[in-house]
Structure formats: structure tokens, C-alpha cells
């Protein structure tokens, strides 16, 4: 009987230890990453809102700067992802920055130009040549908008010295155009929709005129981080794909989500 009581006691103690062990075990925290949230049309916002990033926490890091600044943040490792033009991406790779493109958001805008360029409706500017001596707003030096302007100037037989570039965020450019601070601006979604629907603005040209229907814009990751965290990187890209699929059948809801994250009225946001 004594031996039996000892065995029962041992079993009881083991059961208690197992219970304590289970109660004290910590649940595995989901993987985390940081993403630069530029105030533009970005399917990452939809993925966040709809919970498409399975088992990962994506933290938005706000910045008013353009893609060139964002890619510096990604390459430094301070954040893990951002949205960037192919031009800036090429510059980053050529500079040896550890970045890799993982998603092409141009596919969501097959018919809509990613870049649109405007002057005032009452302006005497009707061609690139008319910009000689004028001020042009760009979101950042060496951004895709800067390069597109340089390409168009070259086509017109002009150089960067024939104009003055002024750095302004997308949110500031339309007002600067209308109050005469600058003479021409370049915008992307959703800011381009605001200018397109304003009778005081006139479209001068678009990126379709410069590059054709297929243009350039990528979501990228820090390549060193992606190699060390392949499951998290794959889950991030998968979430973007799910967002793109969802947007196709939920255009109005997607516009409201983009409006929430950018502050732009949904009526100015195009279908995608």
C-alpha cells in the first residue's frame, strides 16, 4: 500500500509540474516588420486593413519624403520595406544597397499612368519647350518624377539648366501650382486624381506619353533581412497578392481604405 501511495504521489507531482509548465509557456509572438508608408495608393494599406498579412505584424513608419529617402531607410535596416520607382531602385542596386523588388504594383494600374504632370489651366505652357525659365515641382531629387522631367526636357532639346526644380511633397504641389509658386507639377495616385478633377489644372502630359502603358513602381524589401526571415518575407508578399485580388471586386471599399491611410477624399481615387 505504501508503494502504491508513493507511485500515486509521484504521478500527482508530475501532473502538477506539467500543468505549471504549460501555464507558464509563452505564446509565440507573430513576426514583425516595418514598412515606410508613403501617402500614395499602396495595396499594403488594403492588406493591413483587411488582415491579409497572416501571422506577421506590419508596422507603418510615416515619412513625408519620397522613395529615395525611403530606400535609404530600408537599406540601413531601420525598416524592412517600402514602395519605390524602378529608376530609384536601379540607383539603389548600383550603389550596392541591400534591396530586392518583390511586387510590381504597376499591374494594378494597367490603364492609368502612375505619373501625371500638370500646369495651371490659364497657363501659356502648352509644351515642354514652354517651360524654359519656369519652376517645376518634384517630390525629391533623383526621384522617378525628376528623371521623367529630365527625359522630356532632353527630348525637347533642353537641359536641367533651362528650368528650376523645387522640392515639394505631393500634398503641397497642387496648392503651389495654383498660387503661382511653381509653374508645373508631377503627381501620382491619389493626388493626381485631385488635379485631374480641378478645373484650374490642365494636364500637360503623363508617363504613358513617356514610357507607354507599362511604367514602373515596385514594393521592395531589405534583401539581407529577407534572406534571414524568408517566412516573414513570403507572408508579406502573399498579403499584397491577396490585397490585389480583393481590390478587383471591391473598388469602392478599396478607395475608402486608401482614403483612410492617405487623407485624400475617395472620390479622387481611381479604380485599380
N, C-alpha and C positions, 0 to 999 in steps of 0.2 A: 504493500500500500504506500509505503514511504517513497519507494522508487517511482511509483505511478504519480504521486503528488509532485515529485521533483520534475518529471517529464512535463506534466501539465504546466507547472510554473515556468519552465524554460520556454515552452510554446507561447505562453501568455506574454512573457517578456519580449520574445522575438516579434510577436504580433504588434506590441506597443511600439517597438523600435521602428518597424516598417511603417506604421502609421505616422509616427513623428517624422520619419524621413520623407514620406510622401507629402505631408503637410508643409514641411519646410522647403520643399523643392520650388525653385522659382520658374515661372513660365518663361519660355524663351521669347525674348523681345524681338519684334519684327526688325528686319534690316532697315537702315535709314540711309538717305542720301539727300543732298541739297541741289536745288535747281534754280538757276537765275531766271526770275520771272519778268521778262520784258513786257511792256504794256502793248502787246500786239496779239493778233489772232494766233493762238497756240493750242493744239489739241491736248497738250499736257494739262491745261486748265480743265478741260472736259473730263479727262481721265481722273483727275483729282476729285472733282465734284461728284462723279458717278461711282467712285470707289473701284476703278478698273486696275489700280496698282495692287495686285494681290500680294499680301504679306510683306509689303515694304512701305515705309513712311517716307514720303517725298516732301521735303520742306522747301517752301519757296523763299528765295532770297531776293528781295526787291532791289532794283537798281534803275536809275533813270538814264544811264549811259547806254550806248549802243552795243552791238555784238562784239566789236573789237575789245571793249573793256570786259565784257562777259567771258570771252575766251581766255583772257589773261587770268581771270578768277578760276576758271576751270583748270587751266594748265598748272596753276600754282597748287592745286589740290584743296583750296579753300571751299570750293563747291565741286560737284561732280558732273553737272550737265548744263547745257544752255542751247539756245537757238541761234544759228549763225548763217550768214550767206556763204556760198561756195567760195567767193573771192577771198573773204576773210579767213575761211578755212584753209585755203591754199597758202595764204600768207603764214598762218599758224604752223602748218606742217613744214613749210620751207624754213621756218625759223627754229624747227626742232621741238616744238611744243608737243607734249604727250596727249594728243586728242584724236578721236576717231568718230566719224559720222555714223549714226546708227538708224536714222529715219529721215526720209525725204518728205517734207510737208508740201512740196510743190504739187504733189499728186492730189491734194485737197483743193487746189485752185487751178484746175486744168484750163478753164476758160477765163479766169480772172488774173490780171497782171499783179505780181507781187509788189511792183513799184509803179507809182503813178506820179506824174510831175505836173505842177500847176502854176499858173500866173493869175493875176487879177483879171477879171472879165473885161475891164475897161483898159487893160494894158495894151501898149503898142508892140508888145512882144508876140510875134507870130511864128518865129522860127528860132533855132539855136543861135544863128548869127545875130539876131536882135538882142542877145544877152550881153554883147560886148559892153564892158564898163558897168555891168549890173552886179547886184548882190544875190547870191544863191545860198539857200539854207541847206545844210546837210546835217544828219544826226551825229556824225562823227567822221573825222579824217580817216581815210583808208577803209571806210565802210563800203558796202555794195553801192549805196546811193552816190557816194563820192566817185567811185570808179565808173559808174554808168554816166554820170555827168562828164567825166573826162573823156570817155569814149565818144559821146555825142559832140563834144567840143572839137575833138580831133577830126571827126567826120566833116565838120563844118569848116575845117581849116584853121581852127583856133587852138589856143593852149590855155592852161590854167591861169596864166598871167593876164589873160584877157577879161577875167571875171574876179570877183571877190567871194570866197566861200565863208559862210558864217555858221558856226556850230550852234544848232538849236535842237532840242528834243522834238520828237514827233508831235507831242502835245502842244508845243509852243509855236510850231511853224505856221499854221493857218492864220492865227491871230497876227503874227509878224508880217505875213504877206498882206493881209487886209489893212494893216495900219501903216504900211509902206516901209517897214524896217528892212525887208528884203523884197526882191523882185520875182523870185521863183522859189518853189519848194518841191520836195520829194517825199512822198508818204507811202506807207504800206497799211494793210488792214489792221485795225478798223478805221484808222484816221483818214485813209483815202476815201472811204465812203462818205465821211462828213464833208470833205471838199467837193466831191462829185455831186452832192446834193445841195450845194450852196451856190446860188445864182451869181454871187460875187466872185466866184472862182471859175477859171476856164482851164481845161486840160490841155497841156502843151504836147505831151507825148507819154507813152507808157513803156515799160520794159518789154512788152510784146513787140513794139517797134524796134527795140534794140537787139533783142535776143530770140524773138519768136515765142511760140506758145509755152515751151518748156523753159523755165527760168532756173532759179537756184535758191534753195534755202534748206538747211539741214538742222536736225537736232543731233547734238554730239555729246560725247562723254569723255572724261579723262581716261585715256587708254590704259594707263598703269593701274588705275583704280578698277576698271572693268576687268582686267586680267586677273586681279586678285579677288574680285567679287562677281564672278560670272553669273551666278544665280540671280543676284540682285539686278545686274545689268539686263539680263534676259527678261526679268519680270517687268522692268521699266519699259523696255521696247514693246513687250506684249501688251502693256497697258495702253500705249499710244495707238497700237493697231486696233485694239478693242474700241478706243475712243473714235477713231476714224470710221469704223464700221457703224457705230451707233449714230454718229453725226449724219450719215447719209439719210436716215429715216426720221431724224429728229432735228431738222434745221432750226425751227423756231426756238426749241429748248436749248439748242447749242448756242444760238445767238444770245439768249438770256444769260447763259453761263459765261460766255466771253465778255458780255457787258459787265457782269459782276466783277470779273477779275481785271478789266481794263478801265472801267469807268466811262466807257463810250456807250451812248444810247443804242439799244439793239436795232433800231430802225436803220442805222447807218452801216450795219454789218451785213456783208454779202452772204449768199448761200455758198456752201462748200461741199 
